[in-house]
Amino acid sequence: MAYFLEDEIVGRSTWREGEVDAERWDQTHSPTAYSSLFQAGNGFRAIGEKSADYLFWRSAHRRIARYLPETRFIITLRNPIDRAWSHYWNEVGKGRETLSFEEALEAEEERCLRSAWARDHLSYVARGYYDQSLEAFYRHIPASRVLVLTIEQCRANPAEKLNEIYNFIGVDTTVGYDLEGTRHNVNWTTVPRSAVGSPGIRAIERIYTRIVTKVADIVSRDIDKKRALSKDLGSIFRKPAAKIAMCEKSRRYLEKLYERHIEALETLLNCRFPEWR
């Protein structure tokens, strides 16, 4: 869900030039409409939503503060280099990115200055400036209502972090541990293998992919199961993007770029992130 972002950029899969009309959002959204999205949660002690965009998107902060004056927020961060790499392949998989990773890094600043759409979807580097985003968020939301975690910490100590979350939002701390280690939000993006570059193989791959998609639709209605089956059956012609390694030059560039931002984040939160170094 991305309720607090402008509709004209959230679901759009093709490039949109220019800025968005932030004032129009107030005319097309309301607290009543937002509350209606959670009717199924009536009676529960705690309900919520998740979005990867809210922390980064500055105009969302004041909207959230106005609509949710008492809500608690859990912000989960990730090594910014790994986050940028995963974000890139997610956009490739959705068809929004056509440049190589190196080209995308070089083009990011210019693209984001030209387009709010690009700033939302193609901001691989800027979204890793967690210190800047958190400082902006804290201008609207007090830090006492925000719990900041890292994915690396949660993977290393899932039960401990789950207990911390339960206490933070005030729910039963004795349930849910049977799900420890369960993985969600898998990156399903695949890319053609080198052999698919020839016209003849490419034509066969397109036909095969259509057949695989139909088979997956018949076998299961569950979207994750369909994706997993399509990924397995399509492995003849395509390989998972998750198994592609970032080139060392790009990694060194990002390590140097993010160093001062990690230090600033550690100062802001008065904690350390050795798992990112």
Secondary structure as the mmCIF struct_conf table of DSSP 4:
data_model
#
loop_
_struct_conf.conf_type_id
_struct_conf.id
_struct_conf.beg_label_comp_id
_struct_conf.beg_label_asym_id
_struct_conf.beg_label_seq_id
_struct_conf.end_label_comp_id
_struct_conf.end_label_asym_id
_struct_conf.end_label_seq_id
TURN_TY1_P TURN_TY1_P1 TYR A 3 PHE A 4
BEND BEND1 LEU A 5 LEU A 5
HELX_RH_AL_P HELX_RH_AL_P1 ASP A 7 VAL A 10
BEND BEND2 GLY A 11 GLY A 11
BEND BEND3 THR A 14 THR A 14
STRN STRN1 GLY A 18 GLY A 18
HELX_RH_AL_P HELX_RH_AL_P2 ALA A 22 THR A 28
HELX_RH_AL_P HELX_RH_AL_P3 PRO A 31 SER A 36
TURN_TY1_P TURN_TY1_P2 LEU A 37 PHE A 38
HELX_RH_3T_P HELX_RH_3T_P1 GLN A 39 GLY A 41
TURN_TY1_P TURN_TY1_P3 ASN A 42 GLY A 43
BEND BEND4 ARG A 45 ARG A 45
BEND BEND5 ALA A 52 ASP A 53
TURN_TY1_P TURN_TY1_P4 TYR A 54 PHE A 56
HELX_RH_AL_P HELX_RH_AL_P4 ARG A 58 TYR A 67
TURN_TY1_P TURN_TY1_P5 PRO A 69 GLU A 70
STRN STRN2 PHE A 73 LEU A 77
HELX_RH_AL_P HELX_RH_AL_P5 PRO A 80 GLY A 93
TURN_TY1_P TURN_TY1_P6 LYS A 94 GLY A 95
BEND BEND6 LEU A 99 LEU A 99
HELX_RH_AL_P HELX_RH_AL_P6 PHE A 101 ARG A 114
STRN STRN3 SER A 115 SER A 115
HELX_RH_AL_P HELX_RH_AL_P7 ALA A 116 HIS A 121
BEND BEND7 LEU A 122 LEU A 122
TURN_TY1_P TURN_TY1_P7 TYR A 124 VAL A 125
HELX_RH_3T_P HELX_RH_3T_P2 ALA A 126 GLY A 128
HELX_RH_AL_P HELX_RH_AL_P8 TYR A 130 TYR A 138
TURN_TY1_P TURN_TY1_P8 ARG A 139 HIS A 140
BEND BEND8 ILE A 141 ILE A 141
HELX_RH_3T_P HELX_RH_3T_P3 ALA A 143 ARG A 145
STRN STRN4 VAL A 146 THR A 150
HELX_RH_AL_P HELX_RH_AL_P9 ILE A 151 ALA A 156
BEND BEND9 ASN A 157 ASN A 157
HELX_RH_AL_P HELX_RH_AL_P10 PRO A 158 ILE A 169
TURN_TY1_P TURN_TY1_P9 GLY A 170 GLY A 170
TURN_TY1_P TURN_TY1_P10 THR A 173 THR A 174
BEND BEND10 VAL A 175 VAL A 175
HELX_RH_3T_P HELX_RH_3T_P4 TYR A 177 LEU A 179
TURN_TY1_P TURN_TY1_P11 GLU A 180 GLY A 181
STRN STRN5 THR A 190 PRO A 192
HELX_RH_3T_P HELX_RH_3T_P5 SER A 194 GLY A 197
BEND BEND11 SER A 198 SER A 198
HELX_RH_AL_P HELX_RH_AL_P11 PRO A 199 VAL A 219
BEND BEND12 ARG A 221 ARG A 221
HELX_RH_AL_P HELX_RH_AL_P12 ILE A 223 LEU A 233
HELX_RH_3T_P HELX_RH_3T_P6 GLY A 234 ILE A 236
TURN_TY1_P TURN_TY1_P12 PHE A 237 PHE A 237
STRN STRN6 ARG A 238 PRO A 240
HELX_RH_3T_P HELX_RH_3T_P7 ALA A 241 LYS A 243
HELX_LH_PP_P HELX_LH_PP_P1 ILE A 244 CYS A 247
HELX_RH_AL_P HELX_RH_AL_P13 GLU A 248 LEU A 269
TURN_TY1_P TURN_TY1_P13 ASN A 270 ASN A 270
HELX_RH_3T_P HELX_RH_3T_P8 PRO A 274 TRP A 276
#
